[in-house]
Amino acid sequence: MEQNINYYVLRSIFEYLNGLDLSNASQVCKSWLEVAEDEKRRRGPSSVIRNRKEMKSYKNWDDIKKEMIECFAIKPALCMFYTNSAKKDSHLQRCHCKYLPYNCYTVSLDMENSLLGNENLVAMYFPKIPNIQISTFTFNMHPWTMGIYCEELKTLFDNSLNNAEQLKTVIEASFDNDCHNTSCWILLCKIYYGTSIGFDLLEHFYKWFPRKRVSICGGIVNDLSVCNSVHNSRVCKNMAECVAILISGTKMQIWTVSLDEMNDNNKDIEDKLKNIKEIVKLKKHSIIFMFISEYCSSDMDNLELIMFEYFPRVPVVKYFCNGAFAGENLNEKYIQGCNDFENINTSVLMILTYD
């Protein structure tokens, strides 16, 4: 009886701990570890947004980001920071590894556009849990030779990824989706070279796995950088041309929606959103990724409010970008559309849910 009372007392206390404090508490003793693990399973992905104009006490983005990192709900395996600002901000030149736990891959996206209005910083934390695996691939144009270098594979590919058999071997399992295991890709491209790398990746996905289905969404931004601290080694604020994030898990479901203002009228867009509301069956934890083209009308900016109306308890991570793309069928028409990147009037969203 006393043991049960202690469990529920600890559980009620642990409910108010942030991710860092919860991780520290789990190391005190075996009974605390059990309570902490149960609390971790209760928590899912989270997102935080801050507006710099509303937080005048902060001198720069660095201070705001530090506060946002300290409030994550569970130890993250993946962090995504997004900044939209009127001019280029020095936050991209700083390293934030010291604020983050080890083995946490962090990608920072930046959009520089005075037309976007408020200057916001958005943070998304995806938890480190046993039944969800996250793999990342960071691509850059090699500075001395003609080729594309993948940081994780420590391999140099040619400019069109024609010799990327090693990459194919690593990702092949993610395209064998079944009722037990599902995968999705988030593709982030820096404008110009990054879009070329992103298109080559999609083209090779189609060539390698022509009859497979996989959910993909992403966007084109002004700047990309990566931070990753793995015990004694660090990758700090490395600029990236393209970042591919693979999320795989058991009993996970994904839906993608593409909203094109050029071909869809307001009724078409509304029907698509209503349809997704009817078919989506949310599991224990969910998150919505939303990429909105900066060229879309203000109506698209209200997508977040609409999704909140349909899914009030699901965190929404919204990114403005130069162009957006999403899909589930890797066919030639879809690949060609991404290659042209003429879908600047497109906004996309991906709903990810799991137990």
SVG drawing of the C-alpha trace seen along z (x, -y; Angstrom):
<svg xmlns="http://www.w3.org/2000/svg" viewBox="-17 -45 56 50">
<polyline fill="none" stroke="black" stroke-width="0.4" points="0.0,0.0 2.8,-2.4 4.6,-1.6 1.5,-2.5 1.0,-5.7 4.6,-6.7 4.1,-5.9 1.1,-8.1 2.7,-10.9 5.8,-10.8 3.7,-10.6 1.8,-13.8 5.1,-15.6 6.8,-14.3 3.9,-15.6 5.2,-19.1 8.8,-18.5 10.3,-19.6 12.2,-17.1 15.6,-17.8 14.5,-17.5 12.5,-14.3 15.5,-12.7 17.6,-13.6 14.9,-12.2 14.9,-8.9 18.5,-8.3 17.9,-8.6 16.8,-5.0 14.9,-2.1 11.5,-3.2 11.9,-6.7 13.0,-5.4 9.8,-3.4 7.7,-6.4 9.7,-8.6 9.3,-6.1 5.5,-6.0 5.4,-9.8 7.5,-9.8 5.1,-7.4 2.3,-9.9 4.0,-12.7 4.3,-13.1 5.8,-15.6 5.5,-19.3 6.0,-22.7 6.6,-26.2 6.3,-29.5 7.7,-32.9 7.4,-36.3 10.4,-38.6 8.4,-41.8 6.2,-40.5 9.3,-39.6 11.1,-42.9 13.1,-41.8 15.1,-39.4 18.1,-40.9 18.3,-38.4 17.0,-35.1 19.7,-33.2 18.1,-34.0 14.7,-33.1 15.9,-29.8 17.7,-28.9 14.4,-29.4 12.5,-27.3 15.0,-24.5 14.7,-24.4 11.0,-23.8 10.8,-20.7 8.5,-18.1 10.6,-15.0 14.2,-14.2 14.1,-14.9 15.7,-12.8 15.0,-15.6 14.6,-19.3 13.6,-21.7 13.9,-25.4 12.4,-27.8 12.9,-31.5 11.2,-34.0 12.7,-37.5 12.8,-40.7 16.6,-40.5 19.3,-37.9 19.9,-37.2 23.1,-36.2 21.4,-33.3 22.4,-31.0 26.1,-31.5 25.7,-30.3 25.9,-26.8 23.2,-25.5 24.6,-22.1 25.3,-23.2 21.6,-23.6 20.6,-20.2 21.0,-16.6 23.4,-14.2 22.3,-12.3 19.8,-15.0 19.8,-16.1 18.9,-19.7 18.1,-21.5 17.5,-25.2 15.5,-26.7 15.5,-30.4 13.3,-32.5 14.3,-36.1 11.3,-38.1 10.0,-41.4 6.6,-40.6 6.0,-37.8 5.0,-40.2 5.8,-39.2 9.2,-37.8 8.6,-34.3 10.7,-31.5 9.1,-28.1 10.6,-25.0 9.5,-21.4 10.7,-18.6 10.2,-14.9 10.7,-12.6 13.2,-9.7 11.1,-6.6 11.7,-2.9 9.0,-2.3 9.9,-5.3 13.3,-5.6 14.6,-8.8 17.4,-8.8 18.9,-11.9 20.9,-12.6 22.7,-15.9 23.8,-16.7 26.2,-19.4 28.0,-20.3 31.6,-19.2 33.9,-22.3 36.8,-20.8 35.4,-18.2 32.3,-17.9 30.0,-15.9 27.5,-15.7 28.7,-14.7 26.5,-13.0 27.7,-13.7 26.1,-10.7 27.4,-8.2 30.7,-9.9 30.4,-9.3 30.9,-11.5 28.3,-10.9 28.4,-12.3 26.3,-15.4 23.3,-13.4 23.5,-10.7 23.9,-8.0 26.5,-6.1 24.4,-6.3 23.9,-2.5 25.0,-2.8 22.2,-5.3 19.7,-2.9 20.8,-0.1 20.4,-2.1 16.9,-3.4 15.5,-0.4 13.7,0.9 11.7,-2.4 9.9,-1.7 8.6,1.7 5.7,0.2 3.2,2.7 0.5,2.7 3.1,2.9 5.7,0.4 5.3,-2.9 7.7,-5.6 7.7,-9.2 10.2,-11.7 10.6,-15.3 12.7,-17.0 14.2,-20.4 16.0,-22.2 18.0,-25.3 17.1,-27.5 19.1,-26.8 21.5,-23.9 19.4,-22.3 16.4,-22.0 18.5,-20.2 19.7,-17.7 16.1,-17.3 14.8,-16.6 17.6,-14.1 16.7,-12.3 13.0,-12.1 13.9,-10.9 16.1,-8.1 13.5,-7.1 11.2,-6.5 13.8,-4.7 14.8,-2.5 11.3,-1.7 8.9,-2.3 6.0,-0.4 6.4,-1.5 4.3,-4.1 5.9,-6.5 4.7,-9.8 7.0,-12.8 6.6,-16.5 8.9,-19.4 9.8,-22.9 12.4,-25.3 14.0,-27.8 16.7,-30.5 19.1,-28.9 19.6,-25.5 22.1,-24.6 22.6,-21.5 23.7,-20.9 24.4,-17.4 26.2,-16.6 27.2,-12.9 29.1,-12.4 32.6,-13.7 32.0,-14.7 30.0,-17.7 28.7,-18.9 28.0,-22.6 26.0,-24.9 27.1,-23.3 25.4,-24.8 23.5,-22.3 22.1,-22.4 19.6,-19.6 18.4,-17.7 16.3,-14.5 14.7,-13.3 13.3,-9.7 10.8,-8.8 9.8,-5.2 7.7,-3.5 5.4,-0.6 1.7,-1.3 2.3,-4.8 0.0,-6.4 0.7,-9.4 -1.6,-11.5 -0.4,-14.2 -2.5,-17.0 -1.5,-19.4 -3.4,-22.6 -2.7,-24.4 -4.2,-27.9 -3.6,-27.9 -5.8,-24.8 -7.9,-24.6 -10.6,-27.1 -11.7,-27.9 -14.3,-25.2 -11.8,-22.6 -9.5,-23.5 -12.3,-23.4 -13.4,-20.0 -9.9,-18.6 -9.6,-19.7 -13.0,-18.3 -12.1,-15.0 -8.9,-14.6 -10.8,-15.3 -13.1,-12.4 -10.5,-9.8 -7.8,-10.6 -8.0,-8.4 -5.7,-9.9 -3.7,-7.6 -2.2,-8.4 0.3,-11.0 0.1,-13.2 1.7,-16.2 1.0,-18.2 3.8,-19.6 2.6,-22.5 4.7,-24.1 3.1,-27.3 4.5,-29.1 5.2,-32.7 3.5,-33.4 0.1,-32.1 -2.7,-34.4 -3.5,-35.3 -6.2,-32.6 -3.5,-29.9 -2.2,-31.6 -5.4,-30.6 -4.8,-26.9 -3.4,-26.7 -6.7,-27.9 -8.6,-25.5 -6.5,-22.6 -6.8,-23.6 -10.6,-23.6 -10.5,-20.0 -7.7,-18.7 -7.7,-20.9 -5.3,-18.8 -2.7,-18.2 0.4,-20.5 0.9,-22.2 4.3,-23.1 4.0,-25.8 6.8,-26.9 6.7,-29.6 8.9,-28.7 9.7,-29.6 7.9,-26.5 6.3,-23.4 5.6,-19.8 4.0,-16.7 2.7,-13.3 2.4,-9.6 2.8,-8.3 6.3,-8.6 5.2,-8.8 6.9,-10.7 4.3,-13.5 4.9,-14.2 8.7,-14.1 8.5,-16.4 6.4,-18.9 9.0,-18.9 11.7,-19.4 10.2,-22.5 9.4,-23.9 6.8,-26.0 4.3,-25.1 5.1,-28.3 1.4,-28.7 1.2,-25.3 0.9,-24.7 1.1,-21.2 0.6,-19.5 1.5,-16.1 -0.3,-14.5 1.7,-11.9 0.1,-9.9 1.3,-6.9 0.8,-5.0"/>
</svg>
